[in-house]
Amino acid sequence: MNDLYKDILIGAVFVIGLLGFISGEFIISSTLFASAAIASNIKVNSKRGKAGQFSWD
């Protein structure tokens, strides 16, 4: 999976979480927001080469 697909996937999860929040699905939207944030942080930290961080590879 290259970086463009990862960015699209993270963005889609965020937008779906936002739409879920607007429609009142607070538990689902919270889970989607958290997964988007974790995935984004993992992606950034793996590019920086920080030790002890999870990686997409």
Stockholm file with secondary structure:
# STOCKHOLM 1.0

chainA/1-57         MNDLYKDILIGAVFVIGLLGFISGEFIISSTLFASAAIASNIKVNSKRGKAGQFSWD
#=GR chainA/1-57 SS CCHHHHHHHHHHHHHHHHHHHHHTCHHHHHHHHHHHHHHHHHHHHHHHTCTTCCCCC
#=GC SS_cons        CCHHHHHHHHHHHHHHHHHHHHHTCHHHHHHHHHHHHHHHHHHHHHHHTCTTCCCCC
//
